[in-house]
Amino acid sequence: MFTMKNSFLVLLLILSISINAGEKKGPEFTYENDRYDYGVIYLDDMPETKLDIKFTNTGDEPLILSGVRACCGTRVNYWPQEPIMPNEEGVIKVEFRLAPRPHRISRTVIVTSNMETNNRHIFRIMGQVKEKVKEEKLKEDNSDNKK
């Protein structure tokens, strides 16, 4: 049957659940998307390389960004200096130049915040720059070989 010991254990379980439910989780940094993929870009059709990186504080305390840095010639033009309140959005503005030659795009933006755990947040920018002439010639050669 239900003993005094079992009753006490059930009471402890209920108390621990209610205490944990009332705990604050603090600020929480969440990217809208944690990466931007340009896919294949051709040299004769280079896009503008300015990005707005959107994020939200999904926590229950103000989120403070203490630093934003980027690699590989990527410039951070703007990041919020004021606290981002719970459920509010923020934006980080970056730009970079793509070299006018075939290459792989691999850039990162690292955001440091006041989250107690996992306070570094990485945003990745990727893609591939190719020469269109070579791509079209390769397709033509492949179709000729199939005939």
Secondary structure, DSSP 8 states (H G I E B T S, - for coil): ---HHHHHHHHHHHHHHHHHHT------EEES-SEEEEEEEEGGG----EEEEEEEE-SSS-B-EEEEEE-TT-EEEE---S-B-TT-EEEEEEE----SSSEEEEEEEEEEES-SS--EEEEEEEEEEE-HHHHHHHHHHHHHHH-
